[in-house]
Amino acid sequence: MLKVSSIAMLHLKNMFKTPSAIILMFGMPMMFSLIFGGIGSDGSSEKNKPVVMVVESKEDANASIMKLLSSNSQYKWQLADEKQARDSVENQTAIAAVVMAESMIGNYDQEKPLFQMIVQRKTQEYLALNNYVKGVGRTVAQSFEINASQGMDTAFEMIGEVAEKEPVKVSREISKKEESESESVGMLAIGFTIMFMMFGISGAASAILDERIGGTWQRLLTSPAAKAQVMSGYLISYFLMGAIQLSVLMAVMSLIYGSSWGSLVYFVPFAALVIITIVGFGLMMAGLVKTRQQSGALSAVLIVSTCMLGGVYWPLEIVPEFMQQIAKAVPQSWMITGFREIVSGSLYTPAIVNSTLVLLAFSTIFFTIGLRKMKFD
């Protein structure tokens, strides 16, 4: 055991000597997590809400309609004349402009549209806004219809009362905990750490190829240490490398964004399994190729493509169903699924168990291929 530990610590020290390895292990995942976390962490603030310009009609009672429109707090509503509204849309400082009919009552009587939408291009934000404005139009029309016999003043009073009411509350039962902002940033950090951990460990494992060419590998194998001890020392150093990388990222994200990691009783064993799987992947890559250059090129293609498929860059929920099925063939998707259940606190047992079993299968396959292909000569 002493020989294994000595080999592991010696190899680990050598990996941390190069600035490029430190940047890859810590600098790159931190930078990506901070950038993407910063983008997503302030999306609910007032200044980041989509701006919608509103051009009021000439009727005195239109303030109640404006109140009804602006009751949707997802947008930042601003009054303007038509020229200002068009300029704002043209300059892309507003996602759209809502122009009320000059006479809401007149257009209603003539069965003409109550609102005109001005938009430069149909974005997702505009499509959501369009549906909302249509709903407001139906509410206004129904108020006119209900109060036709009592006078339109009563209709505008009704619209004002509707605007002042709180949104209808809907009872719901949540089977899985919803992801908070800090948890979302934490999952981003974990995803990017997985990706750069795969790069780092694959690069470290492929260093065996250079050592074989330089003669270091052969000298180690002819030393008093057995082949199993030499290999164990290397694998332990790769595992410690991944554990240090993940620990540092967890600490940084907790300090900056207040990210929480769920129950450590679940997190630590699952994280260890994830690192073991990645070590197996790196060993497999080192065994399949003949030079470090081949390993770097093949690893780059495989890691980036599978991370895209596995939900590191974006949530799998937003991709088509057939892509979600394909994602099950890559280990990253199971890593992300397991971590999400633990970090969110849902601890949905079938998801965690399935992720654990699949990662055990992947790690077994990776280690089997890697050790069989590794040349001990």
N, C-alpha and C positions, 0 to 999 in steps of 0.2 A: 504493500500500500504506500510505503514511503517513496518507492521509485515512481509509482504512478503520480503521486502528488508533486514530486519534483519535476517530472516531465510536464505536467499540466501547468504549474506555476511558471516554469521557464518559457513555455510556449505562449502563455497569456501575457507575460511581460514583453515578449518580442512583438506581439500584436499591438500593444499600446505604445510602442516606441515611435511608430510612424504617424505623422500629423494627418495624413490622408485617411487613415483608419479611424482616428478619433473624430474627424469631421463627418465621415460616413456613418459612424455609429451613433454620435450624439448631435452633431451640428445640423445635419440634414433633416432628421426626423423632428428636431425641435423647431427648426425654421418652418417646415411644412405645417406642423401642428399650430404654431403661433399665427402663421398667415391665414390658414383656413379657419382656425378657431376664432381669430379676430373678425373674419368676414361674417361668420355665423352668429357671433355672440351678442351683437348689438342690433339685430334685425327688428326688434320690437320697439325701439325708441322712436320718439315723435319725429325726429329729423330724418329718419330712414323710411318713413311711411310714403307710399306712392302719392304724388300730388295730383289732385283732380280739380280743374278749374270749373266753376259754375257761373253761367250767364243767366241772371234772373229775368223773368218776364216783366212786362210793364204793369201787371196787376198789383194792387196794393197788398193783397192777401197772400202773395207768394212766399212770404217769410216762413209760413208754416210748412210749405213744400221744401224749402231749403233746410229747415230743421229736420224734416223727415229724411232727406238725403244724407245729411251729415250725422245722423244717428249711428251710421256704420263707422266705427272707430278704426277700421283697418286702413282707411285712406285719410289723407290730409286735404280737406276741402277748402278752396279759396275762391272768394267772389272776384269777378273780373268782368270787363266788358268783352264783347265778342272779339275785337281785334287783339286785345291782350291774351285772351284765351287761345286764339289761333296761333299767335306768336309763341306762346309757351309750349304748345303741342309741337309746333314746327321745330323749336329749339330743344325739344326733348327734356324740358324741365318739368313737364307734366305728362302723365301717361295718356290722358284724354281730357276732353272738355265736354261738359254736359250743358247744352243750351236749352233752356225752357222755352216753350212756345210763347210768342208775344201775348197771346190770350189763351190761357189754359182752358178756360170755359168755352171759348169759341172753337178751339180745336177739338174739344171733347164733343161739342154739339155737332161738328162737321165730320166726326169720326176720323180726325187726323192725328198723327203722332203728337204726344205731349212733350217729348224730349227729342233732341237731336244730338247724336254723339259725333264728336270730332276726334279723330285718331290718326296718327301717322302710320302705325303698323299694328297688326293684331297680335299683341303679346299675350302671355298667359294672364298677366294682371288685368289687361283690358277685357279679356273674355269673362273673367270673374266679375269685373265692374259692370259689364254690359248686362249680365244676368240680374245683378242687383238693381240696376236702374230700371230694367223691365218690370221687376217686382214692385218698385216704387210707383211706376206708372199705373200698374194694375190697381194698387191701393188707392191712388188718387182718383182714378176712373170710377171705382166702386163707391168711393165716398160721394162723388158727384151724383151717381145713380141713386144711391140711397136717400140723399137729401134733396133730390130734384124738386120735390113738392114743397119743401120747407125753405128753399132759398140757398144760394151758394155760399152765403156767409156761414151758415151752419156746417156746410161741407168742409170749409177751410178750418173751422174750429175743431171738427172731428179729426182732421189730418194732424193738427197741432197736438191734440190729446194723444193720438197714436204715437207721434214722435217722442213724447215725453215719457211714455211707458217703458219700463225695463224690458229687455229682451225676454222672450218666453223661455222659461227654464225647463230643460229636459232631463229627466232622471236617467242615469246610465249606470251600468255595472261594468267595471273594468277588470277583465280577466288577467291582463298583463299591465304592469306599471308603465305609465307614460314616461318617455325619456325627457329629463330636464335639460336645461341649457348646458349646465356644467357636465352632465353625463354625455351629452352630444359631443362636446369638445373633447372629453376624455376618450370617447370611442374613435374620434379622428386621430388622436395621439396614438392610441393602440394600433390602429390600422397602419399608420405610417411607420410605426416602430416595427411592426411585423415585416413590412416591405424592406426596410433598410436593414433589419436583422437578417433577412434572407440574403441580401447583398453582402453584408459583412461576413457572415458565417460561411457563405459559399466561397467568398474570396479567400478567407482564412484557410478553409479546407483545401482549396486548390493550390495553396502554397506548398503542399506535399509534393506536387508535380515539380516545382522548382527545386525543392530539397532533394528529390530523386536525381535530378540532373546534376546538382552541385555535389552530390555524394553524402549529404547530411543524413538523409533517410537510411542509406545503407549502413552508415556508421552506427546509427541508433539501433538498427536491427541486429548488428553484430556485438552490441554491448551486452553486459550481464542481464539487462532487462529483457524479459520475454516479449514476443511480438504482441501478445494480448495486453501486456502492461504498457507498451509504447502506444498502442492504439487507444487504450483506455485513457491514458494521459492526454492525448490529443483531443479526444471527444469531450473529456471533462473540461478542458480549457475552452472549447467552443461553447459548451453549456454555460460556463461561468461568464463568458463574454456576452451571451444573450441575456443572462440574468442581470448583469450589471447595467446593460443598456436599457432594459425595461424598467429597472428600479429608478434609474436617473430620470427617465422620462416621466414616470409616475410622480416623482417628487416635484419636478418642474411644473407639471400641469396642475398639481395640487396647490402649489404656491401662487401661480399666476391666475388660474381660473377657478380655483377652489374645487377642482374635480374630485369626485369620490370614486372609490373602486369597489364598493360593495363589501361583502363579507370576505375577509382574507382567508377564512377557512376554505372557501370555494375558490377564491381567486388564485392563491399561491399554487395549489396542485394543478389547476387547469393551465396556468401560465407555464409551469414546469413541463407539462405535456406538450404545449405549443412549442417551447424552445427545443425539446427533444425531437419533435417532428421536423423543425427547421434544421437542426444539426444533421438529422438523417438525410434531408434534402441536399445539404451541402456536401456530405460524404458521397452521396450518389453521383452528384455532378463531378466530383473529383475522380470518381472511379470510371465514369463513362468516357471522359475525354483524355487526350494525350498531352495537351499543353495547357498552360494557364490562360493563354489567349483564347483558345477554344472554349474553355470554361467560362471566361468572362463574357464572351459573345453569346453563348447558349444560355447562360444564367440570366443575362439582361432580357433576352426575348421571353424566356419562360416566366421569370418573376413578374415583369411588368404586365404581361398579358393575363396571367392567372390572378394577379392582384386586381386588375380591372374586372375580370369575371367574378371574383370572390367578394366584391363589395367593399374594397379598401378605399376606393376613390369616391364612391357614391353608394347610397343605400340600395340594396337589392330590390326593395319594394317598388322602386320607380322604373325598373326595367320590365320588358315583356315577360310573360309567363314562361315561354320556351327558354329565355335566357336564365331565368331563375332555376330551371331544371338543369341546364348545362352547368351552372355554378356549383351544383352539388358534386361535380367531378373534380373540383380543386379544393385543397385543404384550407385555403384562406377563408372560404365561405363558412366553414364549420368553426374555424377559430373566431371569426367575428360573431357568429351566432352564440357561441358559448360565452364569450366575454360580455356580449350585450345583456344576456340573461343575468349574469353575475353583477355587472356594474349597475344595472337598473334596479336590482333588488327583486326582480320578478321571481328568479330561481325556479323557472318552469322546468320541472324535472325531466320530462321527455326530451326537451331541447338540449339540456345539459348532458344527459346520458347519451343521446344520439351523437352529439358533437364529440364527446369523449371516446366513444367506441370507434367512430370513423377516423379520428386522429390517431388512435392506437393502430388501426389498420394501415393508415398512410405511413406512419413511422416504421412499422414492421417491414413494409414493402421497401421503403427508402433504405433502411439499414441493411436489409438482405441483399439488395442490388449493389449498394456501395461496398460492403465488405467482400462480396464475391468478386467484384471487379477490381478491388484494390490489389495492386501488385506488391507483394512482400518480398521483393528480390532486389 
